[in-house]
Amino acid sequence: MSKKFGKIGLNARSCLTSAFLLFVLSFFGMQVSQAQEQHPPSPSDSPEASLLAFRENGIVIEAGRTIPTYKSLRSFSAGYKPGKRLVYRRVLEQDWMAAIGFGFKEWNLLEFETPMSIFTVDHEIHRLIRINHPLYLAVGIRTSFMVPALNDTIPPKRYSGYDAEIGVAASMQLIGRITNQSTWNMRFERWRGTKTSRLHAYEVAAGIGIDFESKQSRVTN
């Protein structure tokens, strides 16, 4: 009985941690947005006087590190090599951005001291908040279809010891422009699987984006 209540307590703490993280990200985004409304950008910050902030479409390549937490610490450690991700993103409205992508998260199995990859197919939605042109904050959520695999090859070779899961994540990114057609981004996430409590992690990643459509999105208006 005590073990049962202990598991319920751990699951409750995990849910509260994820909810608190999403609340903090949303609160920070709201504060930045309010600050921008109180202090409108100067003419020198306008799109006409500087590089374009975002274009409607773009491709992003990311490399990142996945750090297990909660129950995942019993079975995994961070991978020796970085994870990889390819993303197509699209600015939808004045301050919203959606993206789809796929990639691999890299872990090590502690029991066998061998690497294990998690193949993911993702969909995400972010609110874009202007910090100081051309630097933006993106706060949102992501859902993923996750398949534990033996290695990071396509098609992935399924790892029989773990089932495929649907994952959810609270996500925050900083996005800035390098040139008129390229961007950089830094991403921080807390994600977990929803089928079991075996897959929990923090993720830190960095990426480079290429815009391939010249039409300027309305995010800078």
C-alpha positions in Angstrom: 0.0 0.0 0.0 2.8 2.4 0.9 4.5 1.7 -2.5 1.3 2.4 -4.3 0.8 5.8 -2.5 4.5 6.5 -3.2 4.0 6.1 -6.9 1.0 8.3 -6.9 3.0 10.9 -5.1 5.8 10.8 -7.6 3.4 11.0 -10.5 1.7 14.0 -8.9 5.0 15.8 -8.3 6.0 15.2 -11.9 2.7 16.6 -13.2 3.0 19.6 -10.9 6.6 20.2 -12.1 5.5 20.2 -15.7 2.5 22.5 -15.0 4.7 24.9 -13.0 7.3 25.0 -15.9 4.6 25.8 -18.4 3.1 28.5 -16.1 6.6 30.1 -15.6 7.2 30.2 -19.4 3.7 31.6 -20.1 4.1 34.2 -17.3 7.5 35.3 -18.6 6.1 35.6 -22.1 3.2 37.7 -20.9 5.5 40.1 -19.0 7.8 40.6 -22.0 4.7 41.2 -24.2 3.3 43.8 -21.8 6.7 45.5 -21.6 6.8 45.8 -25.4 3.3 47.3 -25.4 4.3 49.9 -22.8 7.5 50.7 -24.7 6.9 50.6 -28.4 9.9 49.9 -30.6 11.7 52.9 -32.0 11.8 53.6 -35.7 15.3 52.1 -35.8 13.9 48.8 -34.7 11.3 48.7 -37.4 11.5 46.1 -40.3 12.1 48.9 -42.7 15.3 49.9 -40.8 16.7 46.5 -40.0 16.8 42.9 -41.2 13.5 41.1 -41.6 12.5 39.2 -38.4 10.8 36.2 -39.9 9.6 35.0 -43.3 6.6 32.8 -43.7 8.4 29.5 -44.3 11.7 28.1 -43.2 13.7 24.9 -42.5 15.6 24.5 -39.2 18.4 22.0 -38.4 19.0 21.4 -34.7 21.5 19.5 -32.5 20.6 19.0 -28.9 21.2 17.1 -25.7 18.5 15.1 -23.8 18.9 14.9 -20.0 16.8 12.2 -18.3 14.9 13.1 -15.2 12.4 11.6 -12.8 12.0 7.8 -13.3 14.1 7.9 -16.5 17.2 8.4 -14.2 16.8 4.7 -13.2 17.4 3.4 -16.7 19.1 6.1 -18.7 21.8 8.7 -18.8 22.4 11.5 -21.4 23.7 10.3 -24.7 27.3 10.5 -25.7 26.4 12.1 -29.1 24.0 15.0 -29.8 20.5 14.4 -31.0 19.5 15.6 -34.4 16.3 17.2 -35.7 15.0 18.6 -39.0 12.0 21.1 -38.8 9.7 22.9 -41.2 8.2 26.0 -39.6 5.6 28.4 -40.8 4.4 31.7 -39.3 0.6 31.6 -39.2 -0.7 34.9 -38.0 0.7 38.0 -36.4 2.3 36.3 -33.5 1.9 32.5 -33.9 4.3 29.9 -35.4 3.6 26.2 -36.1 6.2 23.6 -37.0 6.5 19.9 -37.9 9.7 17.9 -37.7 11.4 14.6 -37.1 14.6 13.6 -35.5 16.4 11.5 -32.8 16.9 12.0 -29.1 20.0 10.2 -27.8 20.2 8.3 -24.5 22.4 5.6 -22.9 20.9 2.5 -21.4 22.5 2.1 -17.9 21.7 -1.6 -17.6 23.7 -2.6 -20.8 25.8 0.6 -21.1 24.7 0.9 -24.7 23.2 3.8 -26.7 19.5 4.0 -27.4 17.9 6.5 -29.8 14.3 7.8 -29.7 12.9 8.5 -33.1 10.3 11.4 -33.0 7.8 12.9 -35.3 6.7 16.3 -33.8 4.1 19.0 -34.2 4.4 22.2 -32.2 2.7 25.6 -31.8 4.4 28.7 -30.3 3.4 32.2 -29.5 6.0 34.7 -30.8 6.9 37.5 -28.5 9.1 40.4 -29.7 12.0 41.1 -27.2 14.1 43.5 -29.2 14.1 43.2 -33.0 15.5 41.0 -34.4 15.4 38.8 -31.2 12.2 37.0 -30.4 10.9 34.6 -27.6 8.7 31.6 -28.6 6.7 29.9 -25.9 4.5 26.9 -26.6 3.8 23.2 -26.5 4.8 20.2 -28.6 3.3 16.8 -29.2 5.5 13.9 -30.4 5.2 10.3 -31.6 8.2 8.6 -30.0 9.7 5.3 -31.1 12.6 3.9 -29.0 15.2 2.6 -31.5 18.5 0.8 -31.6 20.2 3.5 -33.5 19.7 6.8 -35.4 19.0 5.5 -38.8 16.0 5.8 -41.1 13.9 3.7 -41.0 14.5 3.3 -37.3 15.1 -0.2 -36.0 12.6 -0.7 -33.1 14.0 -1.4 -29.6 11.9 -4.2 -28.3 12.3 -3.3 -24.6 10.2 -0.1 -24.9 6.9 0.7 -26.4 6.1 3.6 -28.7 4.6 6.6 -26.8 2.9 9.9 -27.4 5.0 12.6 -25.8 4.0 16.2 -24.7 6.4 19.1 -23.9 6.5 22.6 -22.6 8.8 24.5 -24.9 10.7 27.9 -24.9 12.9 29.2 -27.7 15.0 32.3 -28.4 15.1 33.1 -32.1 17.3 35.7 -33.8 18.3 36.6 -37.3 21.8 36.1 -38.7 21.3 37.4 -42.2 18.3 38.3 -44.3 17.6 34.6 -45.0 19.0 32.8 -42.0 18.2 32.6 -38.3 19.6 31.0 -35.1 17.6 29.5 -32.2 18.2 28.1 -28.7 15.5 25.8 -27.4 14.7 24.5 -23.9 12.1 21.8 -23.2 10.6 19.6 -20.5 8.9 16.6 -22.0 7.5 13.2 -21.0 5.8 10.2 -22.5 2.1 9.8 -21.8 1.7 6.0 -21.9 4.1 5.2 -19.1 6.4 7.1 -16.7 9.6 5.6 -18.2 10.4 8.5 -20.6 11.0 11.9 -18.9 13.6 14.5 -19.8 14.8 18.0 -20.2 16.2 19.0 -23.6 18.5 21.7 -24.7 19.2 22.4 -28.4 20.6 24.9 -30.8 19.8 25.3 -34.4 20.3 27.2 -37.7 17.3 28.1 -39.9 17.1 29.0 -43.6 14.2 30.9 -45.0 13.2 30.0 -48.5 10.3 32.3 -49.2 10.8 36.0 -49.7 7.3 37.1 -48.5 7.6 38.7 -45.1 5.3 37.4 -42.4 3.2 39.8 -40.3 5.0 39.1 -37.0 7.0 42.3 -37.4 3.9 44.5 -38.1 
